[in-house]
Protein backbone atom coordinates (compact mmCIF):
# COMPACT_ATOMS: atom_id res chain seq x y z
CA UNK A 1 0.00 0.00 0.00
CA UNK A 2 1.44 3.41 -0.95
CA UNK A 3 0.42 6.93 -0.02
CA UNK A 4 1.05 9.73 -2.48
CA UNK A 5 0.17 13.44 -2.64
CA UNK A 6 -2.13 14.65 -5.38
CA UNK A 7 -2.63 18.01 -7.03
CA UNK A 8 -5.94 19.81 -7.58
CA UNK A 9 -7.75 17.49 -5.20
CA UNK A 10 -11.45 16.87 -5.66
CA UNK A 11 -11.64 14.72 -2.54
CA UNK A 12 -10.12 14.52 0.92
CA UNK A 13 -9.04 10.94 0.29
CA UNK A 14 -8.96 8.63 -2.70
CA UNK A 15 -8.49 4.89 -2.29
CA UNK A 16 -7.67 2.85 -5.39
CA UNK A 17 -7.97 -0.91 -5.43
CA UNK A 18 -8.17 -3.70 -7.95
CA UNK A 19 -10.87 -5.37 -5.85
CA UNK A 20 -13.56 -3.37 -4.03
CA UNK A 21 -16.74 -4.92 -2.62
CA UNK A 22 -19.63 -2.97 -4.18
CA UNK A 23 -23.20 -4.30 -4.17
CA UNK A 24 -21.98 -7.76 -3.24
CA UNK A 25 -19.43 -8.01 -6.06
CA UNK A 26 -15.67 -7.39 -6.05
CA UNK A 27 -14.45 -5.15 -8.89
CA UNK A 28 -11.78 -2.51 -9.56
CA UNK A 29 -12.75 0.97 -8.38
CA UNK A 30 -11.56 4.28 -7.01
CA UNK A 31 -13.33 5.57 -3.91
CA UNK A 32 -13.48 9.33 -3.35
CA UNK A 33 -14.07 10.46 0.24
CA UNK A 34 -15.23 13.93 1.28
CA UNK A 35 -16.26 15.06 4.76
CA UNK A 36 -16.16 11.52 6.09
CA UNK A 37 -18.50 10.03 3.50
CA UNK A 38 -18.10 8.25 0.20
CA UNK A 39 -18.68 10.94 -2.41
CA UNK A 40 -17.76 9.01 -5.56
CA UNK A 41 -17.17 5.51 -6.86
CA UNK A 42 -15.44 5.60 -10.21
CA UNK A 43 -13.64 3.57 -12.82
CA UNK A 44 -11.74 6.73 -13.78
CA UNK A 45 -8.86 8.32 -11.93
CA UNK A 46 -9.91 10.57 -9.05
CA UNK A 47 -7.77 13.24 -7.41
CA UNK A 48 -7.50 13.51 -3.65
CA UNK A 49 -5.57 15.49 -1.07
CA UNK A 50 -4.41 12.05 0.04
CA UNK A 51 -4.28 9.08 -2.30
CA UNK A 52 -3.87 5.47 -1.27
CA UNK A 53 -3.33 2.57 -3.62
CA UNK A 54 -3.93 -0.85 -2.10
CA UNK A 55 -1.34 -3.54 -2.52
CA UNK A 56 -2.06 -6.29 -5.01
CA UNK A 57 -2.92 -8.78 -2.26
CA UNK A 58 -5.50 -6.52 -0.57
CA UNK A 59 -9.20 -5.94 -1.15
CA UNK A 60 -11.32 -3.04 0.06
CA UNK A 61 -14.35 -3.94 2.16
CA UNK A 62 -16.73 -1.96 4.38
CA UNK A 63 -15.92 -1.76 8.06
CA UNK A 64 -17.58 -4.47 10.12
CA UNK A 65 -20.48 -3.76 12.48
CA UNK A 66 -20.42 -5.79 15.71
CA UNK A 67 -23.67 -5.50 17.63
CA UNK A 68 -22.71 -7.85 20.48
CA UNK A 69 -19.74 -6.67 22.54
CA UNK A 70 -19.19 -6.56 26.30
CA UNK A 71 -16.83 -3.70 27.12
CA UNK A 72 -17.43 -3.71 30.91
CA UNK A 73 -16.44 -0.10 31.64
CA UNK A 74 -16.99 1.35 34.19
CA UNK A 75 -16.99 -1.03 37.13
CA UNK A 76 -15.13 -3.99 35.64
CA UNK A 77 -12.64 -2.12 33.48
CA UNK A 78 -9.94 -4.60 34.47
CA UNK A 79 -11.84 -7.07 32.26
CA UNK A 80 -12.04 -4.70 29.26
CA UNK A 81 -12.34 -0.94 28.70
CA UNK A 82 -13.42 1.38 25.92
CA UNK A 83 -9.87 2.23 24.86
CA UNK A 84 -8.65 -1.36 24.67
CA UNK A 85 -11.83 -2.80 23.16
CA UNK A 86 -12.19 -0.22 20.42
CA UNK A 87 -8.52 -0.41 19.48
CA UNK A 88 -8.88 -4.18 19.19
CA UNK A 89 -12.02 -3.61 17.11
CA UNK A 90 -10.20 -1.32 14.71
CA UNK A 91 -7.35 -3.82 14.42
CA UNK A 92 -9.92 -6.43 13.42
CA UNK A 93 -11.65 -4.25 10.83
CA UNK A 94 -14.62 -3.40 13.06
CA UNK A 95 -15.66 0.26 12.77
CA UNK A 96 -18.96 0.22 14.70
CA UNK A 97 -19.66 -1.53 17.99
CA UNK A 98 -22.79 -1.72 20.12
CA UNK A 99 -22.02 -2.36 23.78
CA UNK A 100 -24.06 -4.76 25.91
CA UNK A 101 -25.69 -3.43 29.11
CA UNK A 102 -23.66 -5.80 31.30
CA UNK A 103 -21.05 -6.58 32.75
CA UNK A 104 -20.35 -2.97 33.63
CA UNK A 105 -21.28 -1.45 36.97
CA UNK A 106 -23.76 0.15 36.81
CA UNK A 107 -25.58 -1.96 34.27
CA UNK A 108 -27.22 0.09 31.53
CA UNK A 109 -30.75 -0.22 32.87
CA UNK A 110 -31.50 3.47 33.54
CA UNK A 111 -30.92 6.74 31.73
CA UNK A 112 -28.50 7.73 34.49
CA UNK A 113 -26.45 4.58 33.96
CA UNK A 114 -26.45 5.20 30.20
CA UNK A 115 -25.06 8.68 30.74
CA UNK A 116 -22.38 7.22 33.02
CA UNK A 117 -21.43 4.84 30.21
CA UNK A 118 -21.34 7.61 27.64
CA UNK A 119 -19.16 9.78 29.87
CA UNK A 120 -16.70 6.92 30.37
CA UNK A 121 -16.56 6.25 26.63
CA UNK A 122 -16.18 9.82 25.42
CA UNK A 123 -12.66 10.39 24.12
CA UNK A 124 -11.75 6.74 24.67
CA UNK A 125 -13.49 5.12 21.72
CA UNK A 126 -11.39 4.66 18.61
CA UNK A 127 -14.40 3.42 16.61
CA UNK A 128 -18.08 4.39 16.62
CA UNK A 129 -19.94 3.13 19.65
CA UNK A 130 -23.59 2.64 20.58
CA UNK A 131 -25.33 1.07 23.55
CA UNK A 132 -28.00 -1.49 24.30
CA UNK A 133 -30.24 -0.99 27.30
CA UNK A 134 -31.23 -3.66 29.78
CA UNK A 135 -34.64 -5.17 30.50
CA UNK A 136 -34.48 -6.34 34.11
CA UNK A 137 -37.30 -6.60 36.65
CA UNK A 138 -36.68 -3.11 38.07
CA UNK A 139 -36.60 -1.43 34.65
CA UNK A 140 -39.96 -2.73 33.48
CA UNK A 141 -42.42 0.10 33.07
CA UNK A 142 -39.56 2.52 32.36
CA UNK A 143 -38.12 1.13 29.14
CA UNK A 144 -39.43 4.02 27.05
CA UNK A 145 -37.13 6.41 28.90
CA UNK A 146 -34.04 4.51 27.77
CA UNK A 147 -35.47 4.10 24.28
CA UNK A 148 -35.95 7.86 24.00
CA UNK A 149 -32.38 8.36 25.21
CA UNK A 150 -31.14 6.51 22.12
CA UNK A 151 -30.34 2.91 23.08
CA UNK A 152 -30.64 0.43 20.24
CA UNK A 153 -32.90 -1.97 22.10
CA UNK A 154 -33.14 -3.98 25.29
CA UNK A 155 -31.32 -7.09 26.38
CA UNK A 156 -32.98 -9.63 28.64
CA UNK A 157 -31.78 -12.86 30.18
CA UNK A 158 -34.27 -15.67 30.69
CA UNK A 159 -31.87 -17.46 33.05
CA UNK A 160 -29.37 -16.06 35.58
CA UNK A 161 -26.86 -13.76 33.88
CA UNK A 162 -23.91 -14.53 36.13
CA UNK A 163 -23.82 -11.03 37.66
CA UNK A 164 -26.11 -9.93 40.47
CA UNK A 165 -26.75 -6.44 39.09
CA UNK A 166 -28.45 -7.83 35.97
CA UNK A 167 -31.21 -10.25 37.11
CA UNK A 168 -33.17 -12.33 34.63
CA UNK A 169 -36.84 -12.12 33.69
CA UNK A 170 -39.29 -14.88 34.46
CA UNK A 171 -42.00 -15.68 31.92
CA UNK A 172 -44.51 -13.18 33.33
CA UNK A 173 -41.86 -10.43 33.31
CA UNK A 174 -40.79 -11.39 29.80
CA UNK A 175 -44.36 -10.90 28.60
CA UNK A 176 -44.56 -7.58 30.41
CA UNK A 177 -41.38 -6.45 28.68
CA UNK A 178 -42.62 -7.65 25.29
CA UNK A 179 -45.95 -5.83 25.68
CA UNK A 180 -44.23 -2.65 26.82
CA UNK A 181 -41.75 -2.67 23.95
CA UNK A 182 -44.44 -3.44 21.38
CA UNK A 183 -46.15 -0.17 22.32
CA UNK A 184 -43.27 1.86 20.83
CA UNK A 185 -41.73 -0.76 18.50
CA UNK A 186 -38.74 -1.32 20.76
CA UNK A 187 -36.49 -4.28 20.10
CA UNK A 188 -35.96 -7.06 22.63
CA UNK A 189 -32.72 -9.03 22.34
CA UNK A 190 -32.67 -12.23 24.34
CA UNK A 191 -30.19 -14.56 25.97
CA UNK A 192 -32.40 -17.59 25.48
CA UNK A 193 -31.77 -20.44 27.90
CA UNK A 194 -34.62 -21.80 30.00
CA UNK A 195 -33.85 -21.79 33.76
CA UNK A 196 -35.98 -24.84 34.54
CA UNK A 197 -34.12 -26.92 31.98
CA UNK A 198 -30.78 -25.63 33.25
CA UNK A 199 -31.72 -26.45 36.82
CA UNK A 200 -32.80 -29.96 35.87
CA UNK A 201 -29.54 -30.48 33.94
CA UNK A 202 -27.19 -28.96 36.51
CA UNK A 203 -24.19 -31.02 37.55
CA UNK A 204 -21.17 -30.64 39.78
CA UNK A 205 -18.90 -29.07 37.17
CA UNK A 206 -15.34 -30.26 36.90
CA UNK A 207 -12.76 -30.26 34.13
CA UNK A 208 -14.59 -32.52 31.65
CA UNK A 209 -15.93 -30.36 28.81
CA UNK A 210 -18.64 -32.78 27.73
CA UNK A 211 -19.90 -32.78 31.32
CA UNK A 212 -20.25 -29.00 31.04
CA UNK A 213 -22.13 -29.24 27.73
CA UNK A 214 -24.54 -31.70 29.33
CA UNK A 215 -25.35 -29.07 31.97
CA UNK A 216 -26.60 -26.67 29.26
CA UNK A 217 -28.40 -28.89 26.74
CA UNK A 218 -30.09 -27.85 23.49
CA UNK A 219 -33.44 -28.25 25.25
CA UNK A 220 -32.66 -25.13 27.28
CA UNK A 221 -32.31 -23.02 24.14
CA UNK A 222 -35.31 -24.59 22.45
CA UNK A 223 -37.65 -24.00 25.41
CA UNK A 224 -36.53 -20.40 25.88
CA UNK A 225 -36.77 -19.56 22.17
CA UNK A 226 -40.24 -21.06 21.95
CA UNK A 227 -41.23 -18.88 24.92
CA UNK A 228 -39.93 -15.77 23.13
CA UNK A 229 -41.79 -16.78 19.96
CA UNK A 230 -45.06 -17.13 21.88
CA UNK A 231 -44.57 -13.62 23.25
CA UNK A 232 -43.89 -12.16 19.81
CA UNK A 233 -47.01 -13.86 18.51
CA UNK A 234 -49.11 -12.52 21.42
CA UNK A 235 -47.82 -8.94 21.41
CA UNK A 236 -46.90 -8.26 17.79
CA UNK A 237 -43.51 -7.03 18.94
CA UNK A 238 -39.98 -7.70 17.74
CA UNK A 239 -37.32 -9.99 19.16
CA UNK A 240 -33.77 -11.00 18.36
CA UNK A 241 -32.18 -14.26 19.50
CA UNK A 242 -28.65 -13.73 20.72
CA UNK A 243 -25.72 -16.15 20.20
CA UNK A 244 -27.65 -19.12 18.84
CA UNK A 245 -25.62 -22.18 19.74
CA UNK A 246 -27.99 -25.08 19.07
CA UNK A 247 -29.13 -25.86 15.55
CA UNK A 248 -31.97 -27.86 17.13
CA UNK A 249 -33.79 -24.57 17.73
CA UNK A 250 -33.82 -23.68 14.03
CA UNK A 251 -37.08 -25.43 13.06
CA UNK A 252 -39.08 -23.38 15.57
CA UNK A 253 -37.42 -20.17 14.40
CA UNK A 254 -37.90 -21.04 10.76
CA UNK A 255 -41.60 -21.68 11.31
CA UNK A 256 -42.08 -18.46 13.26
CA UNK A 257 -40.38 -16.39 10.58
CA UNK A 258 -42.42 -18.13 7.88
CA UNK A 259 -45.51 -16.96 9.77
CA UNK A 260 -44.26 -13.37 9.43
CA UNK A 261 -43.14 -12.91 13.04
CA UNK A 262 -40.50 -10.23 13.52
CA UNK A 263 -37.66 -12.40 14.81
CA UNK A 264 -34.00 -12.17 13.84
CA UNK A 265 -31.17 -14.50 14.79
CA UNK A 266 -27.43 -14.25 15.30
CA UNK A 267 -24.63 -16.70 15.89
CA UNK A 268 -20.98 -16.17 16.75
CA UNK A 269 -17.54 -17.09 15.42
CA UNK A 270 -16.75 -19.54 18.21
CA UNK A 271 -19.81 -21.65 17.36
CA UNK A 272 -18.75 -21.71 13.70
CA UNK A 273 -15.04 -22.40 14.26
CA UNK A 274 -14.80 -24.81 17.18
CA UNK A 275 -16.58 -28.01 18.05
CA UNK A 276 -16.89 -30.00 21.26
CA UNK A 277 -14.38 -32.63 20.16
CA UNK A 278 -11.61 -30.02 19.86
CA UNK A 279 -11.93 -28.74 23.41
CA UNK A 280 -9.57 -30.32 25.95
CA UNK A 281 -10.44 -31.11 29.53
CA UNK A 282 -9.77 -28.04 31.66
CA UNK A 283 -9.78 -25.78 28.56
CA UNK A 284 -11.93 -23.09 30.13
CA UNK A 285 -10.76 -20.53 27.58
CA UNK A 286 -13.49 -22.18 25.43
CA UNK A 287 -16.26 -21.79 28.01
CA UNK A 288 -19.25 -19.75 26.93
CA UNK A 289 -22.98 -19.90 27.57
CA UNK A 290 -24.72 -21.39 25.69
CA UNK A 291 -21.82 -23.75 24.98
CA UNK A 292 -19.91 -24.77 21.89
CA UNK A 293 -21.52 -28.02 20.71
CA UNK A 294 -20.50 -30.88 18.42
CA UNK A 295 -19.26 -30.89 14.83
CA UNK A 296 -22.62 -31.80 13.29
CA UNK A 297 -24.23 -28.89 15.10
CA UNK A 298 -21.51 -26.52 13.86
CA UNK A 299 -22.09 -27.57 10.26
CA UNK A 300 -25.84 -27.13 10.68
CA UNK A 301 -25.25 -23.54 11.81
CA UNK A 302 -23.19 -22.87 8.67
CA UNK A 303 -25.99 -24.29 6.55
CA UNK A 304 -28.52 -22.10 8.37
CA UNK A 305 -26.46 -19.04 7.44
CA UNK A 306 -26.41 -20.09 3.81
CA UNK A 307 -30.16 -20.76 3.90
CA UNK A 308 -30.93 -17.37 5.49
CA UNK A 309 -32.23 -18.84 8.75
CA UNK A 310 -29.49 -17.02 10.70
CA UNK A 311 -29.13 -13.34 9.85
CA UNK A 312 -25.83 -12.11 11.25
CA UNK A 313 -22.50 -13.15 12.74
CA UNK A 314 -21.28 -11.07 15.71
CA UNK A 315 -18.56 -11.85 18.21
CA UNK A 316 -20.22 -11.77 21.64
CA UNK A 317 -16.84 -10.47 22.81
CA UNK A 318 -17.06 -11.30 26.53
CA UNK A 319 -13.65 -11.01 28.16
CA UNK A 320 -12.51 -11.36 31.75
CA UNK A 321 -9.28 -11.50 33.67
CA UNK A 322 -7.15 -14.62 33.37
CA UNK A 323 -7.76 -15.40 37.04
CA UNK A 324 -11.51 -15.64 36.44
CA UNK A 325 -11.19 -17.47 33.14
CA UNK A 326 -8.91 -20.17 34.50
CA UNK A 327 -10.41 -20.35 37.98
CA UNK A 328 -10.08 -23.48 40.06
CA UNK A 329 -7.75 -25.38 37.78
CA UNK A 330 -9.97 -25.54 34.73
CA UNK A 331 -13.30 -26.27 36.43
CA UNK A 332 -15.96 -25.48 33.82
CA UNK A 333 -18.56 -25.05 36.52
CA UNK A 334 -16.66 -22.22 38.18
CA UNK A 335 -14.69 -20.44 35.44
CA UNK A 336 -16.10 -17.28 33.87
CA UNK A 337 -18.07 -17.99 30.71
CA UNK A 338 -17.23 -15.81 27.73
CA UNK A 339 -14.92 -15.71 24.73
CA UNK A 340 -12.89 -12.68 23.67
CA UNK A 341 -12.86 -12.48 19.88
CA UNK A 342 -13.42 -8.89 18.80
CA UNK A 343 -10.05 -8.46 17.08
CA UNK A 344 -10.03 -11.75 15.19
CA UNK A 345 -13.67 -12.48 14.37
CA UNK A 346 -13.32 -11.64 10.67
CA UNK A 347 -10.21 -13.76 10.18
CA UNK A 348 -11.71 -16.67 12.13
CA UNK A 349 -14.88 -16.70 10.05
CA UNK A 350 -13.09 -16.16 6.74
CA UNK A 351 -10.75 -19.08 7.51
CA UNK A 352 -13.68 -21.42 8.01
CA UNK A 353 -15.76 -19.97 5.17
CA UNK A 354 -12.98 -20.45 2.65
CA UNK A 355 -12.63 -24.09 3.68
CA UNK A 356 -16.29 -24.54 2.79
CA UNK A 357 -16.07 -22.69 -0.52
CA UNK A 358 -18.06 -19.72 0.78
CA UNK A 359 -16.98 -16.44 -0.87
CA UNK A 360 -15.70 -13.47 1.09
CA UNK A 361 -18.60 -11.33 -0.12
CA UNK A 362 -21.02 -13.58 1.82
CA UNK A 363 -18.91 -13.26 4.96
CA UNK A 364 -18.91 -9.46 4.73
CA UNK A 365 -22.66 -9.54 4.24
CA UNK A 366 -23.10 -11.48 7.48
CA UNK A 367 -20.60 -9.39 9.48
CA UNK A 368 -21.04 -5.89 8.05
CA UNK A 369 -24.05 -5.14 5.87
CA UNK A 370 -26.60 -7.31 7.68
CA UNK A 371 -25.62 -6.17 11.20
CA UNK A 372 -25.77 -2.55 10.04
CA UNK A 373 -29.27 -3.13 8.68
CA UNK A 374 -30.26 -4.98 11.86
CA UNK A 375 -29.14 -2.01 13.97
CA UNK A 376 -30.79 0.50 11.59
CA UNK A 377 -27.49 2.14 10.67
CA UNK A 378 -28.15 2.89 6.99
CA UNK A 379 -24.82 4.60 6.31
CA UNK A 380 -22.76 1.74 7.76
CA UNK A 381 -21.78 -1.64 6.39
CA UNK A 382 -21.57 -0.84 2.67
CA UNK A 383 -19.42 0.85 0.07
CA UNK A 384 -21.89 3.17 -1.64
CA UNK A 385 -22.15 6.85 -2.43
CA UNK A 386 -23.46 8.61 0.68
CA UNK A 387 -22.32 5.89 3.06
CA UNK A 388 -19.83 6.59 5.83
CA UNK A 389 -16.26 6.08 4.64
CA UNK A 390 -15.73 3.22 7.08
CA UNK A 391 -13.37 1.05 5.05
CA UNK A 392 -10.92 -1.79 5.55
CA UNK A 393 -7.96 -2.97 3.52
CA UNK A 394 -7.98 -6.74 3.97
CA UNK A 395 -5.56 -9.32 2.61
CA UNK A 396 -7.63 -12.50 2.33
CA UNK A 397 -4.76 -14.85 1.42
CA UNK A 398 -2.36 -13.78 4.17
CA UNK A 399 -2.07 -16.00 7.23
CA UNK A 400 -1.01 -15.53 10.83
CA UNK A 401 -0.90 -17.51 14.05
CA UNK A 402 -2.85 -16.04 16.95
CA UNK A 403 -0.74 -15.11 19.97
CA UNK A 404 -3.05 -14.12 22.80
CA UNK A 405 -0.31 -11.98 24.36
CA UNK A 406 -0.12 -9.83 21.24
CA UNK A 407 -3.85 -9.15 20.86
CA UNK A 408 -5.07 -5.68 21.81
CA UNK A 409 -7.78 -6.99 24.14
CA UNK A 410 -6.98 -6.01 27.72
CA UNK A 411 -6.34 -9.56 28.93
CA UNK A 412 -4.16 -12.12 27.11
CA UNK A 413 -6.80 -14.85 27.07
CA UNK A 414 -8.10 -16.30 23.82
CA UNK A 415 -9.74 -19.51 22.69
CA UNK A 416 -7.94 -18.88 19.38
CA UNK A 417 -4.44 -18.81 20.91
CA UNK A 418 -2.04 -20.77 18.71
CA UNK A 419 -4.54 -21.20 15.86
CA UNK A 420 -3.50 -20.31 12.31
CA UNK A 421 -6.02 -17.99 10.66
CA UNK A 422 -6.36 -16.65 7.16
CA UNK A 423 -6.99 -12.99 6.36
CA UNK A 424 -5.13 -9.97 7.72
CA UNK A 425 -6.47 -6.46 8.27
CA UNK A 426 -3.92 -4.00 6.87
CA UNK A 427 -5.63 -0.65 7.48
CA UNK A 428 -8.95 0.53 8.87
CA UNK A 429 -10.48 3.92 8.06
CA UNK A 430 -13.31 5.48 10.08
CA UNK A 431 -15.10 8.21 8.10
CA UNK A 432 -11.97 8.47 5.98
CA UNK A 433 -9.58 8.79 8.94
CA UNK A 434 -7.01 6.09 9.46
CA UNK A 435 -7.69 4.34 12.77
CA UNK A 436 -5.53 1.29 12.47
CA UNK A 437 -2.30 0.40 10.79
CA UNK A 438 0.63 -1.35 12.40
CA UNK A 439 1.53 1.76 14.38
CA UNK A 440 -0.73 4.78 14.07
CA UNK A 441 -4.23 5.99 14.80
CA UNK A 442 -5.44 9.48 13.98
CA UNK A 443 -9.23 9.35 14.14
CA UNK A 444 -11.70 9.12 17.02
CA UNK A 445 -15.01 7.38 17.16
CA UNK A 446 -18.36 8.96 17.80
CA UNK A 447 -21.17 7.89 20.10
CA UNK A 448 -24.04 6.43 18.14
CA UNK A 449 -27.73 6.65 18.93
CA UNK A 450 -30.57 4.73 17.38
CA UNK A 451 -31.71 6.29 14.10
Phi, psi and omega in degrees: 000132181234142175255141180212141177290160181220142178270159179048056188291135171271335188229160176291323183214139171236130175244126180249136179208148178283347183213106182236133181276108182230121180054040175081004183231137174274131177205162176294143178193160170245133183250120177260128184245129174225134176052038173084000182236159176284116184259341181203144170233120191220152169270347180265167183284128176257156180246130181226155175301328170232136177236137180231129175246120182291146175297161184299333184270004186249148173242159178253124181231161175289151175301144180286156176239116182248109186266010182220087183222132175257111182263330166079002179258137358276177171102317176228045185294342175291342175280314179190148178229172182298318182295311183290318183295316184284333173292318176298321178300310181299321179295334179263009178083014180264122183251349177221132183230140170244123188273135178287154185283356172224151029247032176286164172231114006282156170291153185276072182243000176221163177298322180298317179294323177299317179294326175297317177299312182298321179295320180293327183280329188302124181084355181245001184255117182281337177238172181290146193217126174239180187222139165272151170264174181244137172256101178237167184308318184286342182267352179296139186090349182232015185292330180299327180299314178293321177302313181293336178279355170107009176292158186275350181158194191225124178270138174228144169259141174259356173223167183307136186279341185101348176231136188295331186280000178228076182288158183273167177260135169279180186298318179297319179290325175300314179297321178299316178297316181296320177294317181297314181293325179298334181296330180234021177060036174284156183258130174258127175246135197232128163279106192256089167224133185278125185294327180294318178295318179298318180296318180291336183261358185300143175225188188270017176072218182106185187268354182280118185293320180299325177299320177295315180301320179298334180282347179226072189285165176306328180302330178293318177291317182300312182298317182292318180295319177297326176295315178299316180300317179300320179293321176297318181296320182287323189258340186075014181275192181242149176212153178229130179268119181280153171030061177298123181253326186257120176293343180294341178276352185295321180302318179295319179293319180298318180293319180296318180291324176296332176280359178090009179288144184275080181230129175243164189219140174236158163225182192228158182306320185295332177283340182262348182256310186263162169220164187305323185292341180276346192267121183281158173302137181079001183277067186288354171296343179265000184286129172208163182229123357295163191275164169291130185252199191278176186298318181298321177296316179302314182293328177293326176293319176300317180296323179295325174297312181297326181277352181086010179278340171244134190269320190218158171242122177225161194278334194048049177300110185225080186274166171207179175288159179298324180301318180286324184288327182249031185298143170058041171063036177084029177278112182295336179286341187241342180287153176295139180260114178168146183239129178272118183215014188301319185283337189237013180301315182298312181296321180297314181290319180297322178303313182286323180297316181298322178300332182262005180076021181269126185289156180301325181301323178294318179300314181295325174302314182290332188251352183229292186295310182295317175297324176297317178294319178302318182274004181057051176244081191293341180265002180256162168076020181201152173257101184206152177300130182097343178284158173298143180277061174264105194224154183223129169270119189231131178257099189290337182268346181289149180236159174205160176252127184292128172241109185304328181290340181262352177291155184272357170302155186294325183246137185279063180232125180207133172295341182268001184305126179086358183270135175277128181238157181248137179104119183235129174283123180267315182210143174237132176246135174246116185049041176082358177260136183287120180248348174207123159228198180295337188225332194241160175209124184228020177228155180240145180282164176250163173271127183265147169234160181299133179267000000 
